[in-house]
Amino acid sequence: MLPSGAARGQQAIGIALLSYDGRIGVGLIGDADAAKDLPALATDIRFALNELKPPPLSLPSPARSRAALAPAPEPARTPGT
């Protein structure tokens, strides 16, 4: 799904945003004479949205994974228990 919008009246740029299923779509439309830097705006929006992404999950090392799966050591027993 891509959002679409319109520049109306004296507006040089129209911006539409759509958030759906964990994604954000951005639609830009503009007057080529009044908004000559529209491609730069699109690039800046893309970079800004990428900054909002969470960092990738880091997987534990195999040695750490095995240690996490190993059973916990038994507590020391005192005589008579």
PyRosetta script that sets phi, psi and omega in degrees:
from pyrosetta import init, pose_from_sequence

init()
pose = pose_from_sequence("MLPSGAARGQQAIGIALLSYDGRIGVGLIGDADAAKDLPALATDIRFALNELKPPPLSLPSPARSRAALAPAPEPARTPGT")
pose.set_psi(1, 129.8)
pose.set_omega(1, 176.0)
pose.set_phi(2, -119.3)
pose.set_psi(2, 132.4)
pose.set_omega(2, 178.8)
pose.set_phi(3, -77.2)
pose.set_psi(3, 150.0)
pose.set_omega(3, 174.2)
pose.set_phi(4, -133.4)
pose.set_psi(4, 148.4)
pose.set_omega(4, -179.8)
pose.set_phi(5, -141.7)
pose.set_psi(5, -172.4)
pose.set_omega(5, 179.9)
pose.set_phi(6, -144.0)
pose.set_psi(6, 146.8)
pose.set_omega(6, 171.2)
pose.set_phi(7, -90.8)
pose.set_psi(7, 123.2)
pose.set_omega(7, -174.9)
pose.set_phi(8, -117.5)
pose.set_psi(8, 150.4)
pose.set_omega(8, 175.2)
pose.set_phi(9, 60.3)
pose.set_psi(9, -122.9)
pose.set_omega(9, -178.6)
pose.set_phi(10, -92.8)
pose.set_psi(10, 11.8)
pose.set_omega(10, 179.1)
pose.set_phi(11, -78.9)
pose.set_psi(11, 133.7)
pose.set_omega(11, 178.6)
pose.set_phi(12, -89.0)
pose.set_psi(12, -22.6)
pose.set_omega(12, -175.6)
pose.set_phi(13, -135.6)
pose.set_psi(13, 138.6)
pose.set_omega(13, 171.0)
pose.set_phi(14, -116.6)
pose.set_psi(14, 132.0)
pose.set_omega(14, -179.7)
pose.set_phi(15, -125.2)
pose.set_psi(15, 130.2)
pose.set_omega(15, 176.9)
pose.set_phi(16, -124.6)
pose.set_psi(16, 138.1)
pose.set_omega(16, 178.0)
pose.set_phi(17, -122.9)
pose.set_psi(17, 143.1)
pose.set_omega(17, 176.5)
pose.set_phi(18, -139.4)
pose.set_psi(18, 123.9)
pose.set_omega(18, 175.0)
pose.set_phi(19, -107.8)
pose.set_psi(19, 124.2)
pose.set_omega(19, -178.5)
pose.set_phi(20, -154.0)
pose.set_psi(20, 129.6)
pose.set_omega(20, 173.3)
pose.set_phi(21, 54.7)
pose.set_psi(21, 42.8)
pose.set_omega(21, 176.8)
pose.set_phi(22, 79.6)
pose.set_psi(22, 8.0)
pose.set_omega(22, -179.6)
pose.set_phi(23, -122.6)
pose.set_psi(23, 156.3)
pose.set_omega(23, 176.1)
pose.set_phi(24, -122.4)
pose.set_psi(24, 126.6)
pose.set_omega(24, 175.4)
pose.set_phi(25, -108.9)
pose.set_psi(25, 141.8)
pose.set_omega(25, -179.9)
pose.set_phi(26, -127.0)
pose.set_psi(26, 131.7)
pose.set_omega(26, 175.0)
pose.set_phi(27, -117.4)
pose.set_psi(27, 131.3)
pose.set_omega(27, 178.4)
pose.set_phi(28, -122.0)
pose.set_psi(28, 138.2)
pose.set_omega(28, 173.5)
pose.set_phi(29, -141.5)
pose.set_psi(29, 139.2)
pose.set_omega(29, -176.8)
pose.set_phi(30, -155.9)
pose.set_psi(30, 163.0)
pose.set_omega(30, 175.5)
pose.set_phi(31, -75.8)
pose.set_psi(31, 118.1)
pose.set_omega(31, -176.2)
pose.set_phi(32, -59.6)
pose.set_psi(32, -30.9)
pose.set_omega(32, -179.8)
pose.set_phi(33, -80.4)
pose.set_psi(33, -37.2)
pose.set_omega(33, -175.7)
pose.set_phi(34, -89.1)
pose.set_psi(34, -23.7)
pose.set_omega(34, -176.2)
pose.set_phi(35, -125.3)
pose.set_psi(35, 65.3)
pose.set_omega(35, -177.2)
pose.set_phi(36, -66.7)
pose.set_psi(36, -21.6)
pose.set_omega(36, -178.5)
pose.set_phi(37, -97.6)
pose.set_psi(37, 23.0)
pose.set_omega(37, 179.6)
pose.set_phi(38, -59.5)
pose.set_psi(38, -41.2)
pose.set_omega(38, 176.4)
pose.set_phi(39, -61.1)
pose.set_psi(39, -36.6)
pose.set_omega(39, 177.6)
pose.set_phi(40, -66.4)
pose.set_psi(40, -39.0)
pose.set_omega(40, 177.2)
pose.set_phi(41, -62.1)
pose.set_psi(41, -42.6)
pose.set_omega(41, 178.9)
pose.set_phi(42, -60.6)
pose.set_psi(42, -43.1)
pose.set_omega(42, 178.8)
pose.set_phi(43, -64.1)
pose.set_psi(43, -44.4)
pose.set_omega(43, 179.5)
pose.set_phi(44, -62.6)
pose.set_psi(44, -39.6)
pose.set_omega(44, 178.2)
pose.set_phi(45, -64.0)
pose.set_psi(45, -42.2)
pose.set_omega(45, 179.4)
pose.set_phi(46, -61.0)
pose.set_psi(46, -46.7)
pose.set_omega(46, 178.9)
pose.set_phi(47, -62.7)
pose.set_psi(47, -42.5)
pose.set_omega(47, -179.4)
pose.set_phi(48, -63.1)
pose.set_psi(48, -41.7)
pose.set_omega(48, 179.2)
pose.set_phi(49, -67.6)
pose.set_psi(49, -35.5)
pose.set_omega(49, 177.7)
pose.set_phi(50, -65.3)
pose.set_psi(50, -30.1)
pose.set_omega(50, 176.9)
pose.set_phi(51, -67.3)
pose.set_psi(51, -22.0)
pose.set_omega(51, -179.5)
pose.set_phi(52, -82.1)
pose.set_psi(52, -13.0)
pose.set_omega(52, -178.9)
pose.set_phi(53, -68.6)
pose.set_psi(53, 140.5)
pose.set_omega(53, 176.0)
pose.set_phi(54, -69.0)
pose.set_psi(54, 152.9)
pose.set_omega(54, 178.0)
pose.set_phi(55, -65.7)
pose.set_psi(55, 154.7)
pose.set_omega(55, 179.0)
pose.set_phi(56, -63.8)
pose.set_psi(56, 148.8)
pose.set_omega(56, 178.9)
pose.set_phi(57, -68.0)
pose.set_psi(57, 135.1)
pose.set_omega(57, 175.7)
pose.set_phi(58, -94.8)
pose.set_psi(58, 130.6)
pose.set_omega(58, -179.5)
pose.set_phi(59, -87.2)
pose.set_psi(59, 142.9)
pose.set_omega(59, 178.7)
pose.set_phi(60, -66.8)
pose.set_psi(60, 154.0)
pose.set_omega(60, 178.2)
pose.set_phi(61, -66.3)
pose.set_psi(61, 155.9)
pose.set_omega(61, -179.4)
pose.set_phi(62, -57.1)
pose.set_psi(62, -39.8)
pose.set_omega(62, -179.8)
pose.set_phi(63, -63.6)
pose.set_psi(63, -41.2)
pose.set_omega(63, 179.6)
pose.set_phi(64, -67.3)
pose.set_psi(64, -36.2)
pose.set_omega(64, 179.4)
pose.set_phi(65, -64.6)
pose.set_psi(65, -42.9)
pose.set_omega(65, 179.2)
pose.set_phi(66, -64.0)
pose.set_psi(66, -39.8)
pose.set_omega(66, 179.7)
pose.set_phi(67, -64.8)
pose.set_psi(67, -36.1)
pose.set_omega(67, -179.5)
pose.set_phi(68, -69.1)
pose.set_psi(68, -30.2)
pose.set_omega(68, -178.6)
pose.set_phi(69, -86.3)
pose.set_psi(69, -17.7)
pose.set_omega(69, -178.2)
pose.set_phi(70, -67.3)
pose.set_psi(70, 144.0)
pose.set_omega(70, 178.7)
pose.set_phi(71, -64.9)
pose.set_psi(71, 150.2)
pose.set_omega(71, 178.2)
pose.set_phi(72, -69.2)
pose.set_psi(72, 144.2)
pose.set_omega(72, 178.6)
pose.set_phi(73, -65.1)
pose.set_psi(73, 148.3)
pose.set_omega(73, 179.3)
pose.set_phi(74, -70.8)
pose.set_psi(74, 142.6)
pose.set_omega(74, 177.5)
pose.set_phi(75, -67.1)
pose.set_psi(75, 150.2)
pose.set_omega(75, 178.5)
pose.set_phi(76, -64.9)
pose.set_psi(76, 137.9)
pose.set_omega(76, -179.7)
pose.set_phi(77, -96.0)
pose.set_psi(77, 141.4)
pose.set_omega(77, 175.0)
pose.set_phi(78, -95.9)
pose.set_psi(78, 150.0)
pose.set_omega(78, -179.0)
pose.set_phi(79, -57.2)
pose.set_psi(79, 139.4)
pose.set_omega(79, 177.8)
pose.set_phi(80, 89.8)
pose.set_psi(80, 6.5)
pose.set_omega(80, 178.6)
pose.set_phi(81, -114.3)
pose.dump_pdb("model.pdb")
